[in-house]
Structures are given as structure tokens and as C-alpha cells.
Amino acid sequence: MVSKPCTKCGRSLPLADFAVSRMGANGPILRPYCKECGRAANAAWRKANKAKLAAYDAARATPERRAACIAWQHENREKLKVTTKRWRDKNPSRAVIHVSKRRAAKLRATPPWYDASACDWAYVASKMVERMDGVRYSVDHIVPLVSDTVCGLHVSWNLAVVPHSENAAKGNRWWPDGW
């Protein structure tokens, strides 16, 4: 295994633990410090520069900039489709998380105190179990998000990893103990 020393923590780590800084003539050029040290440095900088970040974000959040972004998206639809598909193919677990969050938000089932990290485990687990079993799994909302009787929330305690066939058969008609 090829390794490289981190300039910040001094550990010798595999090349996969270093982010790509830029592309050089002979391939990718890796950052001199590991991803873990980079995340820690970024977090420390953000904590020390909250006012600077707020001003930067406010300057970028203008109606003109938003209009320019929308115009660029309309002009580059095909490029966006290709880029998005490549990302989804490379990150299937995160793509499922994104689609499910969007769906839940669209249904107004995501409360303001929603904890993303507590819910994301279910989507990652479904893909892991799917790879191990070879059977398609999905994340079920135990209390359905939309139902004639009651509407559940998109929160961690309302999620279960189940075989897709079971989830599809259940639909919006059932949840444990019925209430």
C-alpha cells in the first residue's frame, strides 16, 4: 500500500486519506495534509471567522446572483443532467437520502427540529443490507407520511429498513399497533 505523511499530524496514511488539490500534468496532486486534518482546520477557521462568513454569504445571496444561477442552469441543462447522474452513480446512498429528504420536505413532513444525522443512518443501512443480501431494501416510514387516518413525520424513530417488496405492499394502509 502506498502511503504519504501528513504535514499537520505527522501520521503516514494511505493516499485515499488525502484530498486532491488540483490536477497536474501527470495526474492528481494531493494536498499535503490528510482529510481529517483539513476538516479540523476548516472547522476552526469557520468558528474563528463567523462574521466574515456571514458577510460573504449575505453578499452572495442577491436576487441578481440567484437570477444568474437560474439562467446558467437553463442554458446548461444537459451538462447538469450528466453531472448529476455521475454523482448519483458514484454516491447511491447519498442520492437516496437526497431524494427522500426532498420528498419529505415536499410533503411538509420534516419538522424544524429534524436531525439529519439521526435519519441518514437508515438510508445508508438500507444500501449496505441490499449489497449484502442481494435483495432490494428501502426505508419505510412506519407511520405513513400521507394517510387518510394520520400523517407521520420524517424523523428517525419513524423509519425502518425493510425489503422493498414489503414496503411497496404496505403502502399507506398500515403501521404497528394502529393507534
Phi and psi in degrees as GROMACS dihedral restraints (atoms count N, CA, C in turn):
[ dihedral_restraints ]
;  ai    aj    ak    al  type     phi  dphi    fc
    3     4     5     6     1   -84.4    20    10
    4     5     6     7     1   131.9    20    10
    6     7     8     9     1  -128.6    20    10
    7     8     9    10     1   170.3    20    10
    9    10    11    12     1  -148.1    20    10
   10    11    12    13     1   141.9    20    10
   12    13    14    15     1   -80.6    20    10
   13    14    15    16     1   140.0    20    10
   15    16    17    18     1   -82.7    20    10
   16    17    18    19     1   134.4    20    10
   18    19    20    21     1   -76.1    20    10
   19    20    21    22     1   -16.1    20    10
   21    22    23    24     1   -94.4    20    10
   22    23    24    25     1   -50.3    20    10
   24    25    26    27     1   -99.1    20    10
   25    26    27    28     1   -14.3    20    10
   27    28    29    30     1    81.6    20    10
   28    29    30    31     1    -4.5    20    10
   30    31    32    33     1   -74.0    20    10
   31    32    33    34     1   148.5    20    10
   33    34    35    36     1   -94.0    20    10
   34    35    36    37     1   115.9    20    10
   36    37    38    39     1  -125.4    20    10
   37    38    39    40     1   158.8    20    10
   39    40    41    42     1   -62.4    20    10
   40    41    42    43     1   154.2    20    10
   42    43    44    45     1   -60.0    20    10
   43    44    45    46     1   -28.0    20    10
   45    46    47    48     1   -63.7    20    10
   46    47    48    49     1   -18.9    20    10
   48    49    50    51     1   -86.6    20    10
   49    50    51    52     1     7.3    20    10
   51    52    53    54     1  -118.7    20    10
   52    53    54    55     1   134.7    20    10
   54    55    56    57     1   -77.3    20    10
   55    56    57    58     1   152.9    20    10
   57    58    59    60     1   -79.3    20    10
   58    59    60    61     1   125.2    20    10
   60    61    62    63     1   -79.9    20    10
   61    62    63    64     1   -49.5    20    10
   63    64    65    66     1  -166.1    20    10
   64    65    66    67     1   171.0    20    10
   66    67    68    69     1   -92.7    20    10
   67    68    69    70     1   130.1    20    10
   69    70    71    72     1  -103.3    20    10
   70    71    72    73     1  -179.1    20    10
   72    73    74    75     1   -63.2    20    10
   73    74    75    76     1   -31.4    20    10
   75    76    77    78     1  -105.1    20    10
   76    77    78    79     1    19.9    20    10
   78    79    80    81     1   118.9    20    10
   79    80    81    82     1  -166.8    20    10
   81    82    83    84     1   -68.9    20    10
   82    83    84    85     1   143.9    20    10
   84    85    86    87     1  -107.7    20    10
   85    86    87    88     1   121.6    20    10
   87    88    89    90     1   -85.5    20    10
   88    89    90    91     1   150.7    20    10
   90    91    92    93     1   -64.9    20    10
   91    92    93    94     1   154.7    20    10
   93    94    95    96     1   -75.3    20    10
   94    95    96    97     1   -15.1    20    10
   96    97    98    99     1  -118.3    20    10
   97    98    99   100     1   155.1    20    10
   99   100   101   102     1   -73.1    20    10
  100   101   102   103     1   165.2    20    10
  102   103   104   105     1   -60.5    20    10
  103   104   105   106     1   -39.8    20    10
  105   106   107   108     1   -61.7    20    10
  106   107   108   109     1   -45.8    20    10
  108   109   110   111     1   -66.8    20    10
  109   110   111   112     1   -36.3    20    10
  111   112   113   114     1   -63.4    20    10
  112   113   114   115     1   -43.6    20    10
  114   115   116   117     1   -62.6    20    10
  115   116   117   118     1   -42.5    20    10
  117   118   119   120     1   -63.7    20    10
  118   119   120   121     1   -42.3    20    10
  120   121   122   123     1   -65.2    20    10
  121   122   123   124     1   -41.5    20    10
  123   124   125   126     1   -63.2    20    10
  124   125   126   127     1   -43.5    20    10
  126   127   128   129     1   -62.5    20    10
  127   128   129   130     1   -42.5    20    10
  129   130   131   132     1   -64.6    20    10
  130   131   132   133     1   -42.1    20    10
  132   133   134   135     1   -64.2    20    10
  133   134   135   136     1   -44.0    20    10
  135   136   137   138     1   -62.6    20    10
  136   137   138   139     1   -39.6    20    10
  138   139   140   141     1   -65.6    20    10
  139   140   141   142     1   -39.0    20    10
  141   142   143   144     1   -79.0    20    10
  142   143   144   145     1   -15.6    20    10
  144   145   146   147     1  -126.6    20    10
  145   146   147   148     1    41.9    20    10
  147   148   149   150     1   -60.0    20    10
  148   149   150   151     1   -43.5    20    10
  150   151   152   153     1   -65.4    20    10
  151   152   153   154     1   -41.7    20    10
  153   154   155   156     1   -62.9    20    10
  154   155   156   157     1   -42.1    20    10
  156   157   158   159     1   -64.7    20    10
  157   158   159   160     1   -42.3    20    10
  159   160   161   162     1   -61.6    20    10
  160   161   162   163     1   -43.1    20    10
  162   163   164   165     1   -64.9    20    10
  163   164   165   166     1   -40.8    20    10
  165   166   167   168     1   -62.4    20    10
  166   167   168   169     1   -47.3    20    10
  168   169   170   171     1   -62.4    20    10
  169   170   171   172     1   -41.3    20    10
  171   172   173   174     1   -64.8    20    10
  172   173   174   175     1   -38.5    20    10
  174   175   176   177     1   -67.4    20    10
  175   176   177   178     1   -31.7    20    10
  177   178   179   180     1   -83.0    20    10
  178   179   180   181     1   -21.9    20    10
  180   181   182   183     1   -89.8    20    10
  181   182   183   184     1    58.1    20    10
  183   184   185   186     1  -104.2    20    10
  184   185   186   187     1   154.0    20    10
  186   187   188   189     1   -59.6    20    10
  187   188   189   190     1   -34.6    20    10
  189   190   191   192     1   -64.6    20    10
  190   191   192   193     1   -43.4    20    10
  192   193   194   195     1   -65.1    20    10
  193   194   195   196     1   -42.1    20    10
  195   196   197   198     1   -61.2    20    10
  196   197   198   199     1   -44.2    20    10
  198   199   200   201     1   -62.3    20    10
  199   200   201   202     1   -40.3    20    10
  201   202   203   204     1   -64.6    20    10
  202   203   204   205     1   -40.0    20    10
  204   205   206   207     1   -63.8    20    10
  205   206   207   208     1   -44.8    20    10
  207   208   209   210     1   -63.1    20    10
  208   209   210   211     1   -42.6    20    10
  210   211   212   213     1   -61.6    20    10
  211   212   213   214     1   -44.0    20    10
  213   214   215   216     1   -61.3    20    10
  214   215   216   217     1   -42.7    20    10
  216   217   218   219     1   -61.5    20    10
  217   218   219   220     1   -41.3    20    10
  219   220   221   222     1   -66.2    20    10
  220   221   222   223     1   -37.2    20    10
  222   223   224   225     1   -75.3    20    10
  223   224   225   226     1   -22.3    20    10
  225   226   227   228     1  -121.5    20    10
  226   227   228   229     1    39.2    20    10
  228   229   230   231     1   -57.2    20    10
  229   230   231   232     1   -46.0    20    10
  231   232   233   234     1   -64.9    20    10
  232   233   234   235     1   -42.2    20    10
  234   235   236   237     1   -62.0    20    10
  235   236   237   238     1   -41.9    20    10
  237   238   239   240     1   -63.9    20    10
  238   239   240   241     1   -40.4    20    10
  240   241   242   243     1   -60.6    20    10
  241   242   243   244     1   -46.2    20    10
  243   244   245   246     1   -63.4    20    10
  244   245   246   247     1   -46.1    20    10
  246   247   248   249     1   -63.1    20    10
  247   248   249   250     1   -44.0    20    10
  249   250   251   252     1   -65.0    20    10
  250   251   252   253     1   -43.1    20    10
  252   253   254   255     1   -62.8    20    10
  253   254   255   256     1   -42.0    20    10
  255   256   257   258     1   -60.6    20    10
  256   257   258   259     1   -43.1    20    10
  258   259   260   261     1   -64.8    20    10
  259   260   261   262     1   -44.2    20    10
  261   262   263   264     1   -62.4    20    10
  262   263   264   265     1   -41.0    20    10
  264   265   266   267     1   -64.8    20    10
  265   266   267   268     1   -35.8    20    10
  267   268   269   270     1   -79.7    20    10
  268   269   270   271     1   -27.4    20    10
  270   271   272   273     1  -128.7    20    10
  271   272   273   274     1    64.1    20    10
  273   274   275   276     1   -61.1    20    10
  274   275   276   277     1   -38.1    20    10
  276   277   278   279     1   -64.9    20    10
  277   278   279   280     1   -45.4    20    10
  279   280   281   282     1   -69.4    20    10
  280   281   282   283     1   -31.3    20    10
  282   283   284   285     1   -65.4    20    10
  283   284   285   286     1   -41.2    20    10
  285   286   287   288     1   -64.8    20    10
  286   287   288   289     1   -41.0    20    10
  288   289   290   291     1   -59.5    20    10
  289   290   291   292     1   -46.5    20    10
  291   292   293   294     1   -60.5    20    10
  292   293   294   295     1   -47.4    20    10
  294   295   296   297     1   -63.6    20    10
  295   296   297   298     1   -42.5    20    10
  297   298   299   300     1   -67.5    20    10
  298   299   300   301     1   -39.7    20    10
  300   301   302   303     1   -63.6    20    10
  301   302   303   304     1   -41.9    20    10
  303   304   305   306     1   -63.4    20    10
  304   305   306   307     1   -43.4    20    10
  306   307   308   309     1   -62.8    20    10
  307   308   309   310     1   -45.0    20    10
  309   310   311   312     1   -64.5    20    10
  310   311   312   313     1   -40.9    20    10
  312   313   314   315     1   -65.9    20    10
  313   314   315   316     1   -38.5    20    10
  315   316   317   318     1   -62.1    20    10
  316   317   318   319     1   -35.5    20    10
  318   319   320   321     1   -85.2    20    10
  319   320   321   322     1     2.2    20    10
  321   322   323   324     1    57.2    20    10
  322   323   324   325     1    39.0    20    10
  324   325   326   327     1  -103.9    20    10
  325   326   327   328     1     5.1    20    10
  327   328   329   330     1  -102.3    20    10
  328   329   330   331     1   113.2    20    10
  330   331   332   333     1   -73.8    20    10
  331   332   333   334     1   161.5    20    10
  333   334   335   336     1   -63.8    20    10
  334   335   336   337     1   -23.7    20    10
  336   337   338   339     1   -93.6    20    10
  337   338   339   340     1    17.3    20    10
  339   340   341   342     1   -54.9    20    10
  340   341   342   343     1   132.4    20    10
  342   343   344   345     1  -109.8    20    10
  343   344   345   346     1   100.8    20    10
  345   346   347   348     1   -58.7    20    10
  346   347   348   349     1   -41.8    20    10
  348   349   350   351     1   -64.2    20    10
  349   350   351   352     1   -30.9    20    10
  351   352   353   354     1   -73.3    20    10
  352   353   354   355     1   -28.3    20    10
  354   355   356   357     1   -89.4    20    10
  355   356   357   358     1   -32.2    20    10
  357   358   359   360     1   -61.1    20    10
  358   359   360   361     1   -28.0    20    10
  360   361   362   363     1   -56.0    20    10
  361   362   363   364     1   -38.1    20    10
  363   364   365   366     1   -64.2    20    10
  364   365   366   367     1   -41.1    20    10
  366   367   368   369     1   -71.0    20    10
  367   368   369   370     1   -39.3    20    10
  369   370   371   372     1   -67.0    20    10
  370   371   372   373     1   -42.6    20    10
  372   373   374   375     1   -62.7    20    10
  373   374   375   376     1   -39.2    20    10
  375   376   377   378     1   -61.8    20    10
  376   377   378   379     1   -40.4    20    10
  378   379   380   381     1   -70.3    20    10
  379   380   381   382     1   -36.0    20    10
  381   382   383   384     1   -66.6    20    10
  382   383   384   385     1   -46.1    20    10
  384   385   386   387     1   -64.3    20    10
  385   386   387   388     1   -38.7    20    10
  387   388   389   390     1   -60.1    20    10
  388   389   390   391     1   -43.6    20    10
  390   391   392   393     1   -65.3    20    10
  391   392   393   394     1   -37.6    20    10
  393   394   395   396     1   -73.6    20    10
  394   395   396   397     1   -43.9    20    10
  396   397   398   399     1   -85.8    20    10
  397   398   399   400     1   -27.2    20    10
  399   400   401   402     1    78.9    20    10
  400   401   402   403     1     8.1    20    10
  402   403   404   405     1  -110.4    20    10
  403   404   405   406     1   143.2    20    10
  405   406   407   408     1   -72.1    20    10
  406   407   408   409     1   127.5    20    10
  408   409   410   411     1  -116.0    20    10
  409   410   411   412     1   156.3    20    10
  411   412   413   414     1  -143.0    20    10
  412   413   414   415     1   167.3    20    10
  414   415   416   417     1   -96.1    20    10
  415   416   417   418     1   122.7    20    10
  417   418   419   420     1   -99.3    20    10
  418   419   420   421     1   138.2    20    10
  420   421   422   423     1   -87.1    20    10
  421   422   423   424     1   111.6    20    10
  423   424   425   426     1   -55.1    20    10
  424   425   426   427     1   -53.6    20    10
  426   427   428   429     1   -92.1    20    10
  427   428   429   430     1   117.2    20    10
  429   430   431   432     1   -55.2    20    10
  430   431   432   433     1   147.0    20    10
  432   433   434   435     1   -68.2    20    10
  433   434   435   436     1   -31.6    20    10
  435   436   437   438     1  -132.1    20    10
  436   437   438   439     1   124.8    20    10
  438   439   440   441     1  -157.0    20    10
  439   440   441   442     1   157.0    20    10
  441   442   443   444     1   -68.8    20    10
  442   443   444   445     1   -28.9    20    10
  444   445   446   447     1   -90.6    20    10
  445   446   447   448     1   -49.0    20    10
  447   448   449   450     1  -154.9    20    10
  448   449   450   451     1   150.9    20    10
  450   451   452   453     1  -116.9    20    10
  451   452   453   454     1   124.9    20    10
  453   454   455   456     1   -85.2    20    10
  454   455   456   457     1   177.2    20    10
  456   457   458   459     1  -107.8    20    10
  457   458   459   460     1   158.4    20    10
  459   460   461   462     1   -89.3    20    10
  460   461   462   463     1    80.2    20    10
  462   463   464   465     1  -134.9    20    10
  463   464   465   466     1   160.6    20    10
  465   466   467   468     1   -58.0    20    10
  466   467   468   469     1   -39.7    20    10
  468   469   470   471     1   -77.6    20    10
  469   470   471   472     1    -0.1    20    10
  471   472   473   474     1  -108.9    20    10
  472   473   474   475     1    14.8    20    10
  474   475   476   477     1  -115.0    20    10
  475   476   477   478     1   142.8    20    10
  477   478   479   480     1  -144.5    20    10
  478   479   480   481     1   141.6    20    10
  480   481   482   483     1   -90.2    20    10
  481   482   483   484     1   118.1    20    10
  483   484   485   486     1  -136.8    20    10
  484   485   486   487     1   159.7    20    10
  486   487   488   489     1   -58.7    20    10
  487   488   489   490     1   141.9    20    10
  489   490   491   492     1   -58.9    20    10
  490   491   492   493     1   -39.0    20    10
  492   493   494   495     1   -61.0    20    10
  493   494   495   496     1   -39.1    20    10
  495   496   497   498     1   -67.1    20    10
  496   497   498   499     1   -42.5    20    10
  498   499   500   501     1   -66.0    20    10
  499   500   501   502     1   -42.2    20    10
  501   502   503   504     1   -65.9    20    10
  502   503   504   505     1   -38.1    20    10
  504   505   506   507     1   -69.1    20    10
  505   506   507   508     1   -34.4    20    10
  507   508   509   510     1   -66.6    20    10
  508   509   510   511     1   -44.1    20    10
  510   511   512   513     1    58.2    20    10
  511   512   513   514     1  -138.9    20    10
  513   514   515   516     1  -100.3    20    10
  514   515   516   517     1    11.8    20    10
  516   517   518   519     1   -91.0    20    10
  517   518   519   520     1    -9.8    20    10
  519   520   521   522     1  -148.6    20    10
  520   521   522   523     1   149.0    20    10
  522   523   524   525     1  -152.6    20    10
  523   524   525   526     1   155.7    20    10
  525   526   527   528     1   -58.5    20    10
  526   527   528   529     1   140.9    20    10
  528   529   530   531     1    65.0    20    10
  529   530   531   532     1    -0.4    20    10
  531   532   533   534     1    60.0    20    10
  532   533   534   535     1   -22.0    20    10
